[in-house]
Amino acid sequence: MARSCAICGKSSMGGFNPQSSGMNRVRAHRRYKPNLQAFTFERVGRTTTVQACTRCRRTARKTT
């Protein structure tokens, strides 16, 4: 299963490393991964543990 946020669906994204100098800039591939952490919340009277990104965890804490 792909590592993605259970709430918003954010998943890893491809990109390139920044190159700061040189005329022939070689673009090195890299992966931008979401900061996923275990998050426990109550849904319809049941406690559920999911992998959620830190932005969703922060927003969920604010609304409760």
Sequence and secondary structure as in RCSB ss.txt:
>XXXX:A:sequence
MARSCAICGKSSMGGFNPQSSGMNRVRAHRRYKPNLQAFTFERVGRTTTVQACTRCRRTARKTT
>XXXX:A:secstr
   B TTT  B EEEE    S SS    EEEE   EEEEEEEETTEEEEEEEEHHHHHHHHHH 
